[in-house]
Amino acid sequence: MSTPILISACLLGAPVRYDGEHCRQDHPWLRALADAGRLLPICPEVAGGLPTPRPPAELCGGDGHALWAGAAQVRTATGEDLSAAFCAGARAACALAAQHGVRLAILKARSPSCGCRQVYSGQFDGQLRAGQGVAAAALATAGVTLFDEQQLTEAARWLAANEAEHAPR
């Protein structure tokens, strides 16, 4: 079973980060998945209508789960509330995942959208805290297994085990 894998577009070299840059990951496993046509790139922030470049933003008051519960917001350092755009992008990521039967996502670490283990503190002080970004929280709630670019070996193991488990007998 070769289901597609959702991936943060910046990890494939798309210049969609807030600063107009990318975070290309040149990893043999990702190259093999790309060559096999299995990667579905998305930038939830761009999908939510935000421009590139754009001001940096952080989750204030909690992580992505807290935002969905109404207890947090995504704000720029000047206080602009970008929560609606981040939610729209997360919905787009979830819709893409559902449309293609995605069970695994490789997301950009520490991003207010895609961070799946840590996000910045919300104080614009460079400090990290445990938690998930807005899109990561939505994807996790939808049952998608999440890894970031620092966990590619673990993601490859997860995929191999799950595809072996679901292989026709």
C-alpha positions as CSV (number, residue, x, y, z in Angstrom):
1,M,0.0,0.0,0.0
2,S,1.6,3.3,-1.1
3,T,-0.4,6.1,0.3
4,P,0.9,9.6,-0.2
5,I,2.7,11.5,2.5
6,L,2.0,15.1,3.4
7,I,5.1,17.2,3.7
8,S,5.8,20.8,4.5
9,A,6.6,22.5,1.2
10,C,9.6,24.3,2.6
11,L,11.3,21.0,3.3
12,L,11.2,20.3,-0.5
13,G,12.8,23.6,-1.3
14,A,9.7,25.8,-1.9
15,P,10.6,29.3,-0.8
16,V,7.4,29.7,1.4
17,R,8.8,30.3,4.9
18,Y,7.9,33.5,6.6
19,D,11.3,35.0,5.5
20,G,10.9,33.9,1.8
21,E,13.4,31.1,2.3
22,H,13.1,27.3,2.3
23,C,14.5,24.5,4.5
24,R,15.3,21.9,1.9
25,Q,16.1,18.5,3.3
26,D,18.4,16.5,1.1
27,H,17.8,13.1,2.6
28,P,17.9,9.9,0.5
29,W,14.6,8.6,1.9
30,L,12.8,11.9,1.0
31,R,14.4,11.8,-2.5
32,A,13.1,8.2,-3.0
33,L,9.6,9.2,-1.9
34,A,9.7,12.2,-4.2
35,D,10.9,10.1,-7.1
36,A,8.1,7.7,-6.4
37,G,5.6,10.6,-6.5
38,R,4.4,10.0,-3.0
39,L,4.9,13.4,-1.5
40,L,2.1,15.9,-1.2
41,P,3.6,19.3,-0.4
42,I,1.7,22.1,1.3
43,C,2.5,25.2,3.2
44,P,-0.5,25.7,5.5
45,E,0.3,29.4,6.0
46,V,0.3,30.1,2.3
47,A,-2.7,27.9,1.9
48,G,-4.4,30.0,4.5
49,G,-3.8,33.1,2.4
50,L,-0.7,34.6,4.0
51,P,1.9,36.2,1.7
52,T,5.6,35.3,1.3
53,P,7.5,36.8,2.9
54,R,5.4,37.7,5.9
55,P,6.1,38.9,9.5
56,P,7.2,36.1,11.9
57,A,4.3,34.8,14.0
58,E,4.1,32.8,17.2
59,L,1.4,31.0,19.1
60,C,0.4,33.2,22.2
61,G,-1.4,31.6,25.1
62,G,-0.7,28.0,24.2
63,D,-0.1,25.7,21.3
64,G,-2.3,24.7,18.3
65,H,-4.6,22.6,20.4
66,A,-5.2,25.6,22.7
67,L,-5.9,27.8,19.6
68,W,-8.6,25.3,18.4
69,A,-10.1,25.4,21.9
70,G,-10.2,29.2,21.8
71,A,-7.5,29.7,24.4
72,A,-4.7,30.9,22.2
73,Q,-4.0,33.1,19.2
74,V,-1.3,33.3,16.5
75,R,0.2,36.8,16.6
76,T,3.0,38.8,15.0
77,A,5.5,40.7,17.2
78,T,3.4,43.8,16.6
79,G,0.3,42.1,17.8
80,E,-1.5,41.4,14.5
81,D,-3.8,38.4,15.0
82,L,-3.2,35.8,12.2
83,S,-5.3,33.1,13.8
84,A,-8.0,32.9,11.1
85,A,-5.4,32.5,8.3
86,F,-3.5,29.8,10.3
87,C,-6.8,27.9,10.9
88,A,-7.8,28.2,7.2
89,G,-4.4,26.7,6.2
90,A,-4.8,23.9,8.8
91,R,-8.2,23.1,7.3
92,A,-6.6,23.0,3.8
93,A,-3.9,20.6,5.0
94,C,-6.5,18.4,6.6
95,A,-8.7,18.4,3.5
96,L,-5.7,17.5,1.4
97,A,-4.8,14.7,3.8
98,A,-8.4,13.3,3.8
99,Q,-8.7,13.5,0.0
100,H,-5.6,11.4,-0.5
101,G,-5.9,9.0,2.5
102,V,-2.7,10.4,4.1
103,R,-1.7,8.6,7.3
104,L,1.8,10.2,7.7
105,A,3.0,13.8,7.6
106,I,6.6,15.2,7.7
107,L,6.3,18.7,9.0
108,K,8.7,21.7,9.7
109,A,9.9,21.6,13.3
110,R,9.0,24.5,15.6
111,S,6.7,26.2,13.1
112,P,3.6,27.9,14.5
113,S,1.7,25.9,11.8
114,C,3.7,22.7,11.4
115,G,5.7,22.2,14.6
116,C,4.7,18.7,15.9
117,R,6.8,18.5,19.1
118,Q,7.7,22.1,20.0
119,V,6.7,25.7,19.1
120,Y,8.1,29.0,20.1
121,S,7.0,30.5,23.4
122,G,4.8,33.3,22.1
123,Q,7.1,35.9,23.6
124,F,9.4,36.3,20.5
125,D,12.3,35.5,22.8
126,G,13.7,32.5,20.9
127,Q,12.6,30.1,23.6
128,L,10.7,26.9,22.8
129,R,8.0,25.0,24.6
130,A,6.4,21.6,24.1
131,G,3.4,21.6,21.9
132,Q,2.1,21.5,18.3
133,G,1.4,24.1,15.7
134,V,-2.1,24.9,14.4
135,A,-1.9,22.6,11.3
136,A,-0.1,19.9,13.3
137,A,-2.7,19.9,16.0
138,A,-5.5,19.6,13.4
139,L,-3.7,16.8,11.5
140,A,-3.0,14.9,14.7
141,T,-6.7,15.2,15.8
142,A,-7.6,13.8,12.4
143,G,-5.5,10.7,13.0
144,V,-2.4,11.6,10.9
145,T,0.9,10.5,12.4
146,L,3.4,13.4,12.6
147,F,7.1,13.6,12.4
148,D,9.4,16.6,11.7
149,E,12.6,16.9,9.6
150,Q,14.7,15.9,12.6
151,Q,12.9,12.6,12.8
152,L,13.3,11.2,9.3
153,T,14.8,7.9,10.4
154,E,11.9,7.3,12.8
155,A,9.4,8.3,10.1
156,A,11.0,5.9,7.6
157,R,10.7,3.1,10.2
158,W,7.1,4.0,10.9
159,L,6.2,4.0,7.3
160,A,8.0,0.7,6.6
161,A,6.2,-1.0,9.5
162,N,2.8,0.4,8.6
163,E,3.1,-0.5,5.0
164,A,4.2,-4.0,5.8
165,E,1.3,-4.4,8.2
166,H,-1.2,-3.3,5.5
167,A,0.4,-5.2,2.6
168,P,-1.8,-7.6,0.7
169,R,-1.2,-11.2,1.8
